[in-house]
């Protein structure tokens, strides 16, 4: 019980320094718990109504999405880039690739289904 108490009171709240004498390296390992004050000192802006949990969830979702897009093949990545990053319309993409807009819509839907599976 004392070890658990020490863990809750000290270990998760304090960072530590890991020294490897063989490699002659020193690494700072941050604590597992963070404070709003420290994050604000580092430039985090939490003044608005957005909760920290929402920010963390948004970043986690973005990370999952980036990994899912990286797993797509080149053609699929180009389609996502065109539609969502370059803000081209389906008809503009179809014109560039000399295919019908219906074919682009079908490809887009297949790609989006692949991406959705990454979130399940």
MODELLER restraints for C-alpha pairs under 7 A, 6 or more apart:
rsr = mdl.restraints
at = mdl.atoms
rsr.add(forms.Gaussian(group=physical.xy_distance, feature=features.Distance(at['CA:12:A'], at['CA:31:A']), mean=5.57, stdev=0.5))
rsr.add(forms.Gaussian(group=physical.xy_distance, feature=features.Distance(at['CA:12:A'], at['CA:32:A']), mean=5.06, stdev=0.5))
rsr.add(forms.Gaussian(group=physical.xy_distance, feature=features.Distance(at['CA:12:A'], at['CA:33:A']), mean=5.78, stdev=0.5))
rsr.add(forms.Gaussian(group=physical.xy_distance, feature=features.Distance(at['CA:13:A'], at['CA:31:A']), mean=5.47, stdev=0.5))
rsr.add(forms.Gaussian(group=physical.xy_distance, feature=features.Distance(at['CA:13:A'], at['CA:32:A']), mean=6.54, stdev=0.5))
rsr.add(forms.Gaussian(group=physical.xy_distance, feature=features.Distance(at['CA:13:A'], at['CA:33:A']), mean=5.41, stdev=0.5))
rsr.add(forms.Gaussian(group=physical.xy_distance, feature=features.Distance(at['CA:14:A'], at['CA:31:A']), mean=4.99, stdev=0.5))
rsr.add(forms.Gaussian(group=physical.xy_distance, feature=features.Distance(at['CA:15:A'], at['CA:29:A']), mean=5.64, stdev=0.5))
rsr.add(forms.Gaussian(group=physical.xy_distance, feature=features.Distance(at['CA:15:A'], at['CA:30:A']), mean=4.28, stdev=0.5))
rsr.add(forms.Gaussian(group=physical.xy_distance, feature=features.Distance(at['CA:15:A'], at['CA:31:A']), mean=4.08, stdev=0.5))
rsr.add(forms.Gaussian(group=physical.xy_distance, feature=features.Distance(at['CA:16:A'], at['CA:28:A']), mean=5.96, stdev=0.5))
rsr.add(forms.Gaussian(group=physical.xy_distance, feature=features.Distance(at['CA:16:A'], at['CA:29:A']), mean=5.28, stdev=0.5))
rsr.add(forms.Gaussian(group=physical.xy_distance, feature=features.Distance(at['CA:16:A'], at['CA:30:A']), mean=6.48, stdev=0.5))
rsr.add(forms.Gaussian(group=physical.xy_distance, feature=features.Distance(at['CA:17:A'], at['CA:26:A']), mean=6.83, stdev=0.5))
rsr.add(forms.Gaussian(group=physical.xy_distance, feature=features.Distance(at['CA:17:A'], at['CA:27:A']), mean=5.67, stdev=0.5))
rsr.add(forms.Gaussian(group=physical.xy_distance, feature=features.Distance(at['CA:17:A'], at['CA:28:A']), mean=4.48, stdev=0.5))
rsr.add(forms.Gaussian(group=physical.xy_distance, feature=features.Distance(at['CA:17:A'], at['CA:29:A']), mean=5.87, stdev=0.5))
rsr.add(forms.Gaussian(group=physical.xy_distance, feature=features.Distance(at['CA:18:A'], at['CA:26:A']), mean=5.81, stdev=0.5))
rsr.add(forms.Gaussian(group=physical.xy_distance, feature=features.Distance(at['CA:18:A'], at['CA:27:A']), mean=5.17, stdev=0.5))
rsr.add(forms.Gaussian(group=physical.xy_distance, feature=features.Distance(at['CA:18:A'], at['CA:28:A']), mean=6.26, stdev=0.5))
rsr.add(forms.Gaussian(group=physical.xy_distance, feature=features.Distance(at['CA:19:A'], at['CA:25:A']), mean=5.96, stdev=0.5))
rsr.add(forms.Gaussian(group=physical.xy_distance, feature=features.Distance(at['CA:19:A'], at['CA:26:A']), mean=4.57, stdev=0.5))
rsr.add(forms.Gaussian(group=physical.xy_distance, feature=features.Distance(at['CA:19:A'], at['CA:27:A']), mean=6.45, stdev=0.5))
rsr.add(forms.Gaussian(group=physical.xy_distance, feature=features.Distance(at['CA:20:A'], at['CA:26:A']), mean=6.43, stdev=0.5))
rsr.add(forms.Gaussian(group=physical.xy_distance, feature=features.Distance(at['CA:68:A'], at['CA:115:A']), mean=5.94, stdev=0.5))
rsr.add(forms.Gaussian(group=physical.xy_distance, feature=features.Distance(at['CA:68:A'], at['CA:118:A']), mean=6.22, stdev=0.5))
rsr.add(forms.Gaussian(group=physical.xy_distance, feature=features.Distance(at['CA:69:A'], at['CA:77:A']), mean=6.57, stdev=0.5))
rsr.add(forms.Gaussian(group=physical.xy_distance, feature=features.Distance(at['CA:76:A'], at['CA:111:A']), mean=6.49, stdev=0.5))
rsr.add(forms.Gaussian(group=physical.xy_distance, feature=features.Distance(at['CA:82:A'], at['CA:88:A']), mean=5.65, stdev=0.5))
rsr.add(forms.Gaussian(group=physical.xy_distance, feature=features.Distance(at['CA:82:A'], at['CA:93:A']), mean=7.00, stdev=0.5))
rsr.add(forms.Gaussian(group=physical.xy_distance, feature=features.Distance(at['CA:83:A'], at['CA:89:A']), mean=6.29, stdev=0.5))
rsr.add(forms.Gaussian(group=physical.xy_distance, feature=features.Distance(at['CA:90:A'], at['CA:101:A']), mean=5.98, stdev=0.5))
rsr.add(forms.Gaussian(group=physical.xy_distance, feature=features.Distance(at['CA:90:A'], at['CA:104:A']), mean=6.44, stdev=0.5))
rsr.add(forms.Gaussian(group=physical.xy_distance, feature=features.Distance(at['CA:90:A'], at['CA:105:A']), mean=6.90, stdev=0.5))
rsr.add(forms.Gaussian(group=physical.xy_distance, feature=features.Distance(at['CA:91:A'], at['CA:101:A']), mean=5.27, stdev=0.5))
rsr.add(forms.Gaussian(group=physical.xy_distance, feature=features.Distance(at['CA:94:A'], at['CA:100:A']), mean=5.58, stdev=0.5))
rsr.add(forms.Gaussian(group=physical.xy_distance, feature=features.Distance(at['CA:94:A'], at['CA:101:A']), mean=5.09, stdev=0.5))
rsr.add(forms.Gaussian(group=physical.xy_distance, feature=features.Distance(at['CA:94:A'], at['CA:104:A']), mean=6.07, stdev=0.5))
